[in-house]
Each structure stands twice: as structure tokens, then as C-alpha cells.
């Protein structure tokens, strides 16, 4: 809770993954991937509930072992490739509302973005709450090196600029900085988020993260990169 406002953290972790099967509980640097997110969430001074939404009993067991709450198994229709993050979050919030619990803020923590610093979650919460008169949500952004202005796409066997209306420059340093929303944290005022059905609300602010945090796991190559970053940045043997 911050300034009298309650906060729930929702960690989505479905069992199916085509890019890297079993990735949410695959061991990385000595513990299951999802454990890194749970542990950082439990370090927060502000979170009232840290819960995992999953359809997989094995993931649920691992999450509970690391002291996250798993009050239900997610229904099958919310555990396929077409289910949105909003659907998953809304379903979890409905569960708590049925038991009389409402939350002023909802934070989404993706287990596939485990490179959080110990105070990242609390700093994100403080940033939005301190600016709550101007903004209703906040997302973590990392500056990217592969600028959209130089991206290409195939047209048959040929190529063309991916962004046709964007000025191309010869040197990377001539481009305005571009940012990608990595899944370190997505935080929103709950009622606004449910109304607009997204964490990218009309009044959304950004929260910059460090260069080494610009990774999220979709396949084995991402996994290997993050494992190496963990060992380098956090001095894990």
C-alpha cells in the first residue's frame, strides 16, 4: 500500500510456450525463471498481494514454493495464444473482487523480463503515485540501438524501409532516441485500466530502465543472453 492505496501484483505465467517450452520454470542461474520475478515482488514495501496467474499445476507449485499466491488455475480459454494480457489481468481482479478485495493500483510483472533491480518495482510505484494528477499508468522503457528509421522489410525478394514515412539517417547517433517497452513493470490505476482495457492509458508516462535490462525471453537465444547478463551484472557464479 502506498499513501493509503492498495496494490496487487499479477505475474502471468501460462504453461504453453512455442518459442521455448517450459520457459517460466526453466532453471536460470540456480532457480526457476519465475522465481526471480516473485522474489523481487516480495521485496517491495508497497505490494499488498503478489499473485501468479497460471493454467499449469507445475508452475503453480513452483510459484507457491517461492511464496507467491496462486488462488486459482487460469481457465483454458485464457491460456492460449489469443488471450490478451488485459483478459488475464481482468480475470484475476474479478476473482479478488468476488472475495471483497479491490485494489487502487494493478502492476503487471512479466516473468520473461527477470532483470529487475531490487528497488525497480517500488520506484515505478512511487513515480506514478507522485504524478497521479497527470498520469494514470506507467510503463518501463529501454532505449534501443536498432532504430526504426533503418529497419527494412521484404517486398518479394527486394527490400524497402519498414517505416516509409520516417526520415532515414546515415549515422545512428543522428536519430532521436527510440524506446521499447520491456516487461520490467506495467502499472496502472485499476479502474482506468479496466475501462480502457490496456496499461497504455491515454495518460501514460514512461520509466527508463538501464541498458542491461533490455532483454525479455521469447526463445532459447534470449534465455542464453539473459543468463549471461545475470552472471555478469549480478556476479552469479
N, C-alpha and C positions, 0 to 999 in steps of 0.2 A: 504494500500500500504506500502511496505517495500523496502527501497532503490530503489525506482522507479518502483517496480514490483507490479502489481495489483493482488488481491487475491479475489476469490469467495468462500464463504462457502455454501455448499449444505447439507441440512438436509433432509434425506429421511424418509418419513412417509406415508406408504400406509395404506389404510383403513382396509384391511383384515388381521386378525391375528388369527391363530388357537389356539396358546398357551394361549393367553389372549386377547379375543376380545375387541376392542376399547382401547387398552393399550396406544396409543400415546396421547390420550386426556383424559385418565382416571385421575382423580384428585389424586395428591400425595402431601401431606404436603401443602395443600391450593391452589394449582394451577395445571393446566393440565400438564401431564408429559412433553410434547414437549416444554412447556414454559420455563422449566429450561435450556434447550439447547439454545433456542432462546435468552434468556436474557444473558447468558454467552457469546454468539457470539457477541451480540450487545455491550458488554463491551470492545471488542477488539479494540486496536489502529490501527490495520493493515487491517482489513477486509473491502473491498470495497462494497461487496454485501453479504447479508445474506438472502438466499432464501430457501424455503421449496418446495420439490418435492412430491406431493401427488396426488392421484386419488380421494380423498374424499372431497366433498364440506364442510363437517362439520370440518374436520381437517384444511382445507384452511381458514375457517372463524376464527378459534381459532388462527392459525398462524398469520394472518393479525391483529388480535386484539392485539397480543403481538409484533407487528411492524416488522414482517418478510415479505419479498417479496414473493408473490405467483403468478408468472406471467402466469401460465397455470395450467390446471389439467392434470396429467400424463395419457397417454393413457392406455387402459385396458391391452394391451399386456405387458406393463412394470409394472404392478401392481399385478402379480401373483407370485406363489411360485418359478417359474423357472427363473424369471427375475433377472439378476445379478446386483450388486451394480455398476459395470462398465457401464452396459447398461443405468441405471438410470442417472448416472453422465454424460455420453456422450450425452444423450438426452437433459439434462439441458444446457450443454455447447453449443450444437448446437443451441438452442433457442437464447442464448445471442449472438452467432456469427452472426446469421441472422440479428440481430439489430446492428451489428458493434462493439460488445464488446468482447474482448479477455482478458484472464487472464493468468498471468505468473504462478501462483500457484492455485491449487484447494485443498480445505480442506473438507473432509467428516466428519460430526459430527452426530453420531447416537443418536437419542433421547432416545433410550433404555439404554444409558450409561450417566445418568444425573449427576454423582458425579464428576463434574469438579470444580477445584479451580478457583478463579476469573482470575488468570493470566495464566492458563494452555495453552489456545489457543495461546496467544502471545509468551509464552516461547517455544512452539513447532515450531511456525513460525520462531522465532529468531534462534533456534537450527539448522534448516535446511538451512536457508539463510546464516548463518555463516559458514556452512560446505558444501556449494553448489558446491564447486570444487570437492569434494569427493563423495557426495551423491545426489541422485535425489528425494528421498522420505523419509518419517519418519513415524513410527507408534508407538502408545503408548502401553507399555508392563507392565503387572503386574506380579510379581513373584507368582507362585502358590505353594500351600502346597502339593497337591495331585500329586506327582511326576510321570512322565510317566513310570519310571522303576518299580513301584509297581502296575501299572494298570493291570487289568485282563480282560479276555473276556471269554464268554461261548463257549464251544465246545460240543454241545449236552447238557448233564447235567453236564459235567465236566468243568474245567476251565484251562486256560493257560495264560502266560504273554501276555499282549496286544502287547508289543514290544519285539519280540522274540530275536532280536539281541542286546538288551540293557542289560548291566550288572545290576543285581539286588543287592541291598544292604539291610542289616538288619535294619539300622538306617537311618531315614530321613535326618539327618544332614550330612551323608556321601555322599549324592547326590549333583552333581553340580546343581546350581540354574536353574530352568526351568521357562519360561515366557509365558504368554498367551496374545494375542493382544486384549485388551479390547477397546471398541469403543469410547474412550475419543476423539481421533483425528487421522485421517489419512490424511497426507499432501503430495502432490507431485507436481513436476514441470508438468504443464498441458500437454505440448506436449509429454513429456516422458511417462506420464501415459496413454495418448490416444494411443500411439504407442505400449506399452507393455500390455495394457488392464488390468492393475492392479495397486493398490497402493503399492504392494510388488515388487518394481522395483529391477533390478539387483544390483543397488547401493542403498540399503535401510538401513537406520540407525534406531536405537531404541531410545525411550524416556521413561525412567522409571516413573511409577506413584506410588502413595502411596498405602499401603495395603488396606485402607478403600475404595479405588476406584475400587477394583477388583470384580465388580458386573455389570451385564447387564441383562435387563429384557426380559425373554422369557416366563415366566409363573407367576402365582399368588405368588408362593413362592419367586421368585426373587423380585417381586414387594414389598412384605412384608419386605424382607431383606433390600432393598434399602430405604424404608420408615423409617425403624428403624435406619439405618445408618445416614440418613439425620437428624433425630431428635437428635441423639447422637452427631454427629460431628458438626453440624451447629446450635445446641441449638434451634431447632424449637419446639415450644410447641405443 
